[in-house]
Amino acid sequence: MIAIDRTRTVAVVGAGTMGQGIAQVALVAGHRVRLYDAAPGSAERGAQAVAARLGRLAEKGRMDAAERDAALARLAPAATIGELADAALVIEAIIEDLPAKQRLFTELEEIVDEDCLLATNTSSLSVTAVAGALRRPGRFVGLHFFNPAPLLPLVEVVSAATTDEDAVAAAYATAAAWGKTPVRCTDTPGFIVNRIARPFYAEAFRVHEEGAAEPATIDAVLRECGGFAMGPFELTDLIGQDVNEAVTRSVWESFFHDPKFTPSLTQRRLVESGLLGRKSGRGWFRYGDEDRPLPATAAPAQAPQQVTVLGDLGPAAELVALMEEAGIRVDRDERGPGAIMLGDDDWLFLADGAYATERGDSVIHFDLALDYRAATRIALAPGDTAGPEAVQAAIGLFQALGKQVSVIADVPGMIVARTVAMLVDLAADAVAKGVASPADVDTAMRLGVNYPLGPLEWGDRLGAYWVCALLRELDDGCPGGRYAPSSLLRRRTAAEGKLF
C-alpha cells in the first residue's frame, strides 16, 4: 500500500469544524493544503482558525515553532473550486445532503486529474450512493474521521460497491501515514462505529422507559460497573440529542426498520421539545446552577457472615475470592445453578435476560461487571417476591466487597448485561456480513467510542453460550426480533467455541 506522497496537494472542501480538523491533520503530516468552501469568506475564516490552533499548540510546546511556520506556509484558502485542480486527494466535509455531495463530486471530476483520489467524510449517507453520480466511481472512497479530527485516532476507510481496491489501499495507507489508525469497512449504514454502538444508547433508554431506573443511576452503573468512560445519557447530552437521534434514525431507516435499531420514543420527545443537551441547557439533565441528580445508592446494610455458592458463577466467578478476602465464609457446592445463597431461601443470580421474579421466590439479580474486583458500583434487581431482609443482605454483601449498590426495578438483563450482550451480537453480525474484520471491529469500538474492550473480545471473555443464552431469554420475554441472536452467535454457541 502506497500513501499519497507528502509533496502532493490535499484539498479539503467544507471549512467547518470537521473540515478545519482534517485540514490540520493533513498540514501537520506535511502536505500542501487547499481549503475551499462555497460560502463566501468561509475558507479564509477556516484557514485562520486552523492557524490559530497551530499557534496554540506551539505556545503550549506541543509543536515546534518552526514546524508551525512551515505548516502555515503550506495552507492556502481557495477562492474557487478550480484552484483544487492540482490535488492528489480531495476530502469533502460539507453538509449531510446527498444531492449536494453528488453535485460537488461531479464538478470535481471535471477539474482534478484522473489519478486524484476522491473521498467523502460522511457519517450517515451511503458512500455508494454518492459515488453513483460519478463517471469514474472506482476512485471514490469514504474517509470518516471522528471529531475532533486532530485528536481522535480512528479513521473508517469505507469501500463503496464500486470502489477499486487500489483506491481503498491508497486511502488506508495515507490515513496511516498521517498518524491515524485506519480500519477498513464496507459501505453499510453507520459503517462500523455508528452501526455497532446503537445498543449502548438504546438499551439504557429502554431500561429508563421501562421504569427500572433514572438516567443518573443507569449512567453510574455503566461507568462504575461496566467500565465505560461515560454513561449514555450524559454522552448524548454532550453530543446533542438531535445529532444522536438523527444517527439512530438514519441507521434504523437504512436497515428498513430492523427492530435491533429502533429509536427511542423518549429521546424523540426530548428533540421535539428542544431539550438537546448541553447546547440548549437541558437534555436528560439540566445544565447551569442546578446540581446534577445523584445515582440511587443504597444506605449501609449488614453483610451476611456466611454464604453458599452453588455451581459455577460464570462471568461472576471472581466474586468468590472477593467474598473470602472480605472475611465472609463461603461454603461451596459444585452442584447447583450458579447462584449465591444468602440464607435458606434467598438467592442471588447473575442477570440472565429473564425477570428475577420469574426464577422463583426470593430471587435477586445482580448485574454483569467488566471487572468485579475493580468495579466500584453494582446494581441489584430484586424479584417481586424478594423480602426486604433478603434485599438488605444482598446490599450488605456487595458493600462488604467495597461496592456502592444501586437497587433498580426487576428488569430483564438489567443494565450492563443486556447492553454488552447486544454490543457483542451486533459486532458478530457485522463480521458475519463482511462489514469489517474482527480486529477492525474491536479497534474501531475502542478508539471511536472509547469502549473498555472491543465487543468481540468482550464476547470471548463471557463466552458465546452465555451471551446467546441471555439474548434468547430477552427474546422470549420481548419477542419481535430486537434481541434475537445473530446467526454467527448461534453458530459459535452450538460449536461451543470462541467468537474469534
C-alpha positions as CSV (number, residue, x, y, z in Angstrom):
1,M,0.0,0.0,0.0
2,I,1.4,3.4,-1.0
3,A,0.3,6.6,0.7
4,I,-0.1,9.8,-1.2
5,D,3.2,11.5,-1.4
6,R,3.7,14.4,1.0
7,T,4.8,16.6,-1.9
8,R,1.3,16.4,-3.3
9,T,-1.6,18.7,-2.5
10,V,-4.5,17.7,-0.4
11,A,-7.8,19.6,-0.8
12,V,-10.5,19.9,1.8
13,V,-13.9,21.0,0.8
14,G,-16.0,22.4,3.7
15,A,-14.4,24.8,6.1
16,G,-16.5,24.0,9.2
17,T,-15.2,22.3,12.3
18,M,-14.6,18.9,10.7
19,G,-13.1,20.4,7.5
20,Q,-10.7,22.5,9.6
21,G,-9.7,19.5,11.6
22,I,-9.0,17.3,8.6
23,A,-7.0,20.2,7.0
24,Q,-4.9,20.5,10.2
25,V,-4.2,16.7,10.1
26,A,-3.0,16.9,6.5
27,L,-0.9,20.0,7.2
28,V,0.9,18.5,10.2
29,A,1.6,15.4,8.1
30,G,3.5,17.6,5.6
31,H,1.1,18.3,2.7
32,R,0.2,21.5,1.0
33,V,-3.5,22.0,1.8
34,R,-6.1,23.9,-0.1
35,L,-9.2,24.7,1.9
36,Y,-12.4,25.5,-0.1
37,D,-15.9,26.4,0.9
38,A,-18.7,27.6,-1.3
39,A,-19.9,30.2,1.2
40,P,-18.1,33.5,0.7
41,G,-15.4,34.1,3.3
42,S,-15.7,30.7,4.9
43,A,-12.4,29.3,3.5
44,E,-10.5,32.3,4.8
45,R,-12.1,32.1,8.2
46,G,-11.4,28.4,8.3
47,A,-7.8,28.8,7.4
48,Q,-7.5,31.5,10.2
49,A,-9.0,29.1,12.7
50,V,-6.5,26.3,11.7
51,A,-3.6,28.8,12.0
52,A,-4.9,29.9,15.5
53,R,-5.0,26.2,16.7
54,L,-1.5,25.6,15.4
55,G,-0.4,28.7,17.2
56,R,-1.8,27.5,20.5
57,L,-0.1,24.1,20.0
58,A,3.3,26.0,19.6
59,E,2.6,28.1,22.6
60,K,2.0,25.0,24.7
61,G,5.2,23.4,23.5
62,R,3.3,20.6,21.7
63,M,4.6,21.8,18.3
64,D,7.9,23.3,17.3
65,A,7.6,27.0,16.2
66,A,9.5,26.2,13.0
67,E,7.1,23.4,12.2
68,R,4.2,25.6,12.8
69,D,5.5,28.3,10.5
70,A,6.3,25.7,7.8
71,A,2.8,24.2,8.1
72,L,1.1,27.6,7.8
73,A,3.2,28.3,4.7
74,R,1.6,25.2,3.1
75,L,-2.0,26.3,3.9
76,A,-4.0,28.3,1.5
77,P,-7.7,29.1,1.2
78,A,-9.1,28.6,-2.2
79,A,-11.5,31.3,-3.6
80,T,-12.8,29.0,-6.4
81,I,-13.2,25.2,-6.8
82,G,-11.0,25.4,-9.8
83,E,-8.0,26.1,-7.5
84,L,-8.2,22.4,-6.4
85,A,-7.1,21.2,-9.8
86,D,-3.6,20.0,-8.7
87,A,-4.9,18.0,-5.7
88,A,-3.9,14.3,-5.4
89,L,-6.7,13.8,-2.8
90,V,-9.9,15.8,-2.2
91,I,-11.8,15.2,1.1
92,E,-15.3,16.5,1.3
93,A,-16.8,17.7,4.7
94,I,-19.9,19.6,3.7
95,I,-23.5,19.2,4.8
96,E,-25.0,15.7,5.1
97,D,-27.1,16.1,2.0
98,L,-26.9,13.5,-0.8
99,P,-27.7,15.8,-3.8
100,A,-25.2,18.4,-2.6
101,K,-22.4,15.9,-2.3
102,Q,-23.2,14.4,-5.7
103,R,-23.1,17.8,-7.3
104,L,-19.8,18.6,-5.7
105,F,-18.1,15.5,-6.8
106,T,-19.4,15.6,-10.3
107,E,-18.0,19.1,-10.6
108,L,-14.7,18.0,-9.1
109,E,-14.4,15.2,-11.6
110,E,-14.2,17.8,-14.4
111,I,-11.4,19.7,-12.5
112,V,-9.0,17.3,-10.9
113,D,-6.6,14.9,-12.7
114,E,-7.6,11.3,-13.4
115,D,-5.4,9.9,-10.7
116,C,-6.9,12.2,-7.9
117,L,-8.5,10.2,-5.1
118,L,-11.9,11.5,-4.1
119,A,-13.2,11.0,-0.6
120,T,-16.2,11.8,1.5
121,N,-16.2,12.3,5.3
122,T,-19.9,11.4,5.5
123,S,-21.0,9.7,8.7
124,S,-24.6,8.9,7.7
125,L,-25.0,8.8,4.0
126,S,-24.3,5.9,1.7
127,V,-20.9,6.2,0.1
128,T,-22.1,4.0,-2.8
129,A,-25.0,6.5,-3.4
130,V,-22.6,9.5,-3.5
131,A,-20.4,7.6,-5.9
132,G,-23.3,6.6,-8.1
133,A,-23.4,10.1,-9.7
134,L,-19.7,9.8,-10.8
135,R,-18.3,9.0,-14.2
136,R,-15.4,7.1,-12.5
137,P,-16.7,5.8,-9.2
138,G,-13.8,3.4,-8.7
139,R,-11.6,6.2,-7.3
140,F,-14.2,7.2,-4.7
141,V,-13.9,6.2,-1.0
142,G,-15.2,7.1,2.4
143,L,-12.7,8.6,4.8
144,H,-14.7,9.0,8.0
145,F,-12.7,11.0,10.6
146,F,-14.0,11.4,14.1
147,N,-14.4,14.8,15.7
148,P,-12.1,16.4,16.8
149,A,-10.1,15.0,13.9
150,P,-6.6,16.2,15.1
151,L,-7.1,14.4,18.4
152,L,-9.1,11.2,17.7
153,P,-7.0,8.5,16.0
154,L,-9.7,6.4,14.3
155,V,-10.5,6.8,10.6
156,E,-13.0,4.5,8.9
157,V,-11.9,3.7,5.3
158,V,-15.2,2.8,3.6
159,S,-15.4,0.9,0.3
160,A,-18.4,1.8,-1.9
161,A,-19.8,-1.0,-4.0
162,T,-17.9,0.4,-7.0
163,T,-14.6,1.4,-5.3
164,D,-11.4,0.0,-6.7
165,E,-9.1,-1.9,-4.4
166,D,-6.2,0.4,-5.3
167,A,-8.2,3.4,-4.1
168,V,-9.0,1.8,-0.8
169,A,-5.4,0.8,-0.3
170,A,-4.2,4.3,-1.0
171,A,-6.7,5.9,1.3
172,Y,-5.8,3.4,4.1
173,A,-2.1,4.0,3.7
174,T,-2.5,7.7,3.6
175,A,-4.5,7.8,6.8
176,A,-1.8,5.6,8.5
177,A,0.9,7.9,7.2
178,W,-0.9,10.8,8.8
179,G,-0.6,9.1,12.2
180,K,-4.1,7.8,12.3
181,T,-5.4,4.3,13.0
182,P,-7.4,3.3,9.9
183,V,-9.9,0.5,9.8
184,R,-11.5,-0.9,6.6
185,C,-15.2,-1.5,6.2
186,T,-17.8,-1.9,3.5
187,D,-20.5,0.6,2.8
188,T,-23.1,-0.3,5.4
189,P,-25.4,2.1,7.4
190,G,-23.4,3.6,10.2
191,F,-20.2,1.9,9.0
192,I,-18.6,0.2,12.0
193,V,-18.9,2.5,15.0
194,N,-22.3,4.1,14.4
195,R,-23.8,0.7,13.5
196,I,-22.5,-1.3,16.4
197,A,-22.8,1.5,19.1
198,R,-26.6,1.8,18.8
199,P,-27.4,-0.6,21.8
200,F,-25.2,1.4,24.1
201,Y,-27.8,4.2,23.9
202,A,-30.9,2.2,23.0
203,E,-30.8,-0.3,25.9
204,A,-30.2,2.4,28.5
205,F,-33.1,4.4,27.2
206,R,-35.2,1.3,27.2
207,V,-34.3,0.5,30.8
208,H,-35.4,4.0,31.7
209,E,-38.6,3.8,29.7
210,E,-39.4,0.5,31.5
211,G,-39.2,2.4,34.7
212,A,-36.3,0.4,36.1
213,A,-34.0,3.3,37.0
214,E,-33.4,7.0,36.5
215,P,-30.8,8.3,34.0
216,A,-28.2,9.2,36.6
217,T,-28.3,5.7,38.1
218,I,-28.1,4.0,34.7
219,D,-25.1,6.2,33.7
220,A,-23.3,5.4,37.0
221,V,-23.8,1.7,36.7
222,L,-22.4,1.6,33.1
223,R,-19.4,3.7,34.2
224,E,-18.6,2.3,37.6
225,C,-19.6,-1.3,36.9
226,G,-19.4,-1.7,33.1
227,G,-16.2,0.3,32.7
228,F,-17.5,2.7,30.1
229,A,-15.9,6.2,30.1
230,M,-19.3,8.0,30.1
231,G,-22.9,6.9,30.5
232,P,-25.3,7.1,27.5
233,F,-27.5,9.9,29.0
234,E,-24.6,12.2,29.8
235,L,-22.9,11.3,26.5
236,T,-25.9,12.1,24.3
237,D,-26.4,15.3,26.2
238,L,-22.8,16.2,25.2
239,I,-23.2,15.0,21.6
240,G,-26.6,16.7,21.2
241,Q,-29.9,14.8,21.4
242,D,-30.8,15.9,17.9
243,V,-27.5,14.7,16.5
244,N,-27.6,11.3,18.3
245,E,-31.2,10.7,17.5
246,A,-30.7,11.6,13.8
247,V,-27.9,9.0,13.5
248,T,-30.1,6.4,15.2
249,R,-33.0,7.2,12.9
250,S,-30.8,7.1,9.8
251,V,-29.4,3.7,10.7
252,W,-32.9,2.4,11.5
253,E,-34.4,3.6,8.3
254,S,-31.4,2.4,6.2
255,F,-31.9,-1.1,7.6
256,F,-35.6,-0.9,6.7
257,H,-36.8,-0.5,10.3
258,D,-34.9,-3.5,11.7
259,P,-36.1,-3.8,15.3
260,K,-32.5,-4.0,16.5
261,F,-32.1,-0.4,15.6
262,T,-35.4,1.0,16.7
263,P,-35.1,4.6,18.0
264,S,-36.2,5.8,21.5
265,L,-39.6,7.5,21.8
266,T,-38.4,9.3,24.9
267,Q,-35.3,10.7,23.1
268,R,-37.6,11.8,20.2
269,R,-39.7,13.7,22.7
270,L,-36.6,15.5,24.0
271,V,-35.7,16.5,20.5
272,E,-39.2,17.7,19.7
273,S,-39.2,19.8,23.0
274,G,-35.9,21.4,22.1
275,L,-34.1,19.8,25.0
276,L,-31.0,19.0,23.1
277,G,-28.5,18.6,25.9
278,R,-25.6,20.9,27.0
279,K,-26.0,23.2,24.0
280,S,-29.6,24.0,24.9
281,G,-29.0,24.0,28.7
282,R,-31.2,20.9,29.2
283,G,-31.5,17.4,27.9
284,W,-31.7,14.3,30.1
285,F,-30.1,16.6,32.7
286,R,-30.2,20.3,33.4
287,Y,-27.0,22.4,32.9
288,G,-26.4,25.5,34.8
289,D,-26.6,26.3,38.5
290,E,-28.7,23.2,39.4
291,D,-26.9,20.2,40.9
292,R,-26.8,17.1,38.7
293,P,-29.1,14.3,40.1
294,L,-27.1,11.7,42.0
295,P,-27.4,8.0,41.3
296,A,-29.6,5.9,43.6
297,T,-27.3,4.5,46.2
298,A,-28.4,2.2,49.0
299,A,-27.7,3.1,52.6
300,P,-25.3,0.9,54.6
301,A,-26.6,-2.6,55.4
302,Q,-25.3,-5.5,57.4
303,A,-23.4,-8.1,55.3
304,P,-24.1,-11.8,55.9
305,Q,-21.3,-13.7,57.7
306,Q,-21.7,-16.7,55.6
307,V,-23.0,-17.5,52.0
308,T,-23.2,-20.7,49.9
309,V,-22.1,-20.7,46.3
310,L,-23.9,-23.3,44.3
311,G,-22.3,-24.3,41.0
312,D,-20.3,-22.1,38.6
313,L,-20.9,-18.3,38.8
314,G,-19.6,-18.0,35.2
315,P,-18.5,-14.4,34.4
316,A,-19.0,-13.5,38.1
317,A,-16.7,-16.2,39.4
318,E,-14.3,-13.6,40.8
319,L,-16.9,-12.8,43.5
320,V,-15.9,-15.9,45.4
321,A,-12.4,-14.7,46.0
322,L,-13.6,-11.2,46.8
323,M,-16.1,-12.5,49.4
324,E,-13.4,-14.6,51.1
325,E,-11.0,-11.7,51.1
326,A,-13.7,-9.6,52.8
327,G,-13.9,-12.2,55.6
328,I,-17.2,-13.7,54.5
329,R,-17.3,-17.5,54.9
330,V,-18.0,-19.1,51.6
331,D,-19.3,-22.7,51.5
332,R,-19.3,-24.3,48.1
333,D,-21.4,-26.9,46.4
334,E,-20.3,-27.7,42.9
335,R,-23.8,-28.9,42.2
336,G,-26.2,-26.1,41.5
337,P,-27.5,-23.5,39.1
338,G,-24.7,-20.9,39.5
339,A,-26.0,-18.9,42.4
340,I,-25.2,-17.4,45.8
341,M,-27.4,-18.4,48.7
342,L,-27.8,-15.7,51.3
343,G,-29.9,-17.8,53.6
344,D,-32.1,-20.8,53.5
345,D,-34.4,-19.4,50.8
346,D,-32.7,-16.2,49.4
347,W,-30.9,-16.4,46.1
348,L,-28.6,-14.2,44.2
349,F,-28.2,-14.8,40.4
350,L,-26.2,-13.0,37.7
351,A,-28.6,-11.3,35.4
352,D,-29.6,-13.7,32.6
353,G,-32.2,-12.0,30.5
354,A,-35.2,-13.1,32.4
355,Y,-37.1,-11.3,35.2
356,A,-35.8,-12.2,38.7
357,T,-39.5,-12.7,39.6
358,E,-39.7,-15.5,37.0
359,R,-37.0,-17.5,38.7
360,G,-39.0,-18.2,41.9
361,D,-39.4,-16.8,45.4
362,S,-36.9,-14.5,47.0
363,V,-34.6,-14.1,43.9
364,I,-32.4,-11.1,43.4
365,H,-30.4,-10.5,40.2
366,F,-27.0,-8.7,40.2
367,D,-25.5,-7.1,37.1
368,L,-22.6,-8.0,35.0
369,A,-19.3,-6.1,35.6
370,L,-16.3,-5.6,33.4
371,D,-14.1,-6.5,36.3
372,Y,-15.8,-7.3,39.6
373,R,-12.6,-6.5,41.5
374,A,-12.2,-3.1,40.0
375,A,-15.9,-2.2,39.9
376,T,-17.0,0.4,42.4
377,R,-20.7,0.0,42.0
378,I,-23.1,-2.9,41.4
379,A,-26.8,-2.9,40.5
380,L,-29.3,-5.3,42.2
381,A,-32.8,-6.1,40.8
382,P,-34.9,-7.9,43.4
383,G,-37.8,-10.0,42.2
384,D,-41.3,-9.1,43.4
385,T,-41.3,-11.8,46.0
386,A,-37.9,-11.0,47.5
387,G,-38.3,-9.9,51.0
388,P,-36.7,-6.7,52.5
389,E,-34.4,-8.8,54.6
390,A,-33.0,-10.6,51.6
391,V,-32.5,-7.3,49.8
392,Q,-30.7,-5.8,52.7
393,A,-28.4,-8.9,52.9
394,A,-27.6,-8.6,49.2
395,I,-26.8,-4.9,49.6
396,G,-24.6,-5.6,52.6
397,L,-22.8,-8.3,50.8
398,F,-21.7,-6.1,47.9
399,Q,-21.0,-3.2,50.3
400,A,-18.6,-5.5,52.2
401,L,-16.8,-6.0,48.8
402,G,-16.2,-2.3,48.6
403,K,-19.0,-1.5,46.1
404,Q,-21.7,1.1,46.2
405,V,-25.1,-0.5,45.5
406,S,-27.9,0.8,43.2
407,V,-31.2,-1.1,43.6
408,I,-33.3,-1.0,40.4
409,A,-36.6,-2.5,39.5
410,D,-36.8,-6.0,38.2
411,V,-36.0,-5.7,34.5
412,P,-34.7,-8.5,32.2
413,G,-31.0,-8.3,31.5
414,M,-30.6,-5.4,33.9
415,I,-28.2,-2.7,32.6
416,V,-24.7,-3.7,31.8
417,A,-25.5,-7.3,30.9
418,R,-28.1,-6.6,28.2
419,T,-26.1,-3.7,26.8
420,V,-22.9,-5.7,26.5
421,A,-24.8,-8.7,25.0
422,M,-26.3,-6.5,22.4
423,L,-23.0,-4.9,21.5
424,V,-21.4,-8.4,21.1
425,D,-24.3,-9.5,19.0
426,L,-24.2,-6.6,16.6
427,A,-20.4,-6.8,16.3
428,A,-20.7,-10.5,15.5
429,D,-23.4,-9.8,12.9
430,A,-21.3,-7.1,11.3
431,V,-18.4,-9.5,10.9
432,A,-20.6,-12.3,9.6
433,K,-21.9,-10.0,6.9
434,G,-18.5,-8.9,5.8
435,V,-18.7,-5.3,7.1
436,A,-15.2,-5.5,8.7
437,S,-12.7,-7.9,10.1
438,P,-12.9,-8.9,13.8
439,A,-9.7,-6.9,14.6
440,D,-11.0,-3.8,12.8
441,V,-14.4,-4.0,14.6
442,D,-12.7,-4.2,18.0
443,T,-10.2,-1.4,17.2
444,A,-13.0,0.8,15.9
445,M,-15.1,0.5,19.0
446,R,-12.2,1.0,21.4
447,L,-10.8,4.1,19.6
448,G,-14.0,5.5,18.1
449,V,-16.2,5.5,21.2
450,N,-13.6,4.6,23.9
451,Y,-15.1,1.3,25.0
452,P,-13.1,-0.5,27.6
453,L,-12.9,-3.6,25.5
454,G,-13.7,-4.4,21.9
455,P,-17.1,-6.1,21.8
456,L,-15.8,-9.3,20.2
457,E,-13.0,-9.6,22.8
458,W,-15.7,-9.0,25.5
459,G,-17.8,-11.7,23.9
460,D,-14.9,-14.1,24.0
461,R,-14.4,-13.4,27.7
462,L,-18.0,-14.0,28.5
463,G,-18.4,-17.0,26.2
464,A,-20.7,-17.2,23.2
465,Y,-23.0,-19.5,25.1
466,W,-23.5,-17.0,28.0
467,V,-24.2,-14.1,25.6
468,C,-26.5,-16.1,23.4
469,A,-28.5,-17.5,26.3
470,L,-29.1,-14.1,27.8
471,L,-30.3,-12.8,24.4
472,R,-32.6,-15.8,24.0
473,E,-34.2,-15.1,27.3
474,L,-34.7,-11.5,26.3
475,D,-36.1,-12.5,23.0
476,D,-38.5,-14.9,24.7
477,G,-39.7,-12.1,27.1
478,C,-39.7,-9.3,24.5
479,P,-40.4,-11.0,21.1
480,G,-40.2,-9.1,17.9
481,G,-36.6,-9.7,16.8
482,R,-34.8,-7.0,18.7
483,Y,-33.0,-9.5,20.9
484,A,-32.8,-12.5,18.6
485,P,-29.2,-13.7,18.5
486,S,-27.4,-13.3,15.2
487,S,-26.6,-16.3,13.1
488,L,-22.9,-16.2,13.8
489,L,-23.5,-16.0,17.6
490,R,-25.8,-19.0,17.4
491,R,-23.3,-21.0,15.4
492,R,-20.5,-20.2,17.8
493,T,-22.7,-21.2,20.7
494,A,-23.5,-24.5,19.0
495,A,-19.9,-25.2,18.4
496,E,-19.0,-24.1,22.0
497,G,-16.1,-22.1,20.6
498,K,-14.9,-18.6,21.0
499,L,-16.4,-15.9,18.7
500,F,-13.0,-15.3,17.1
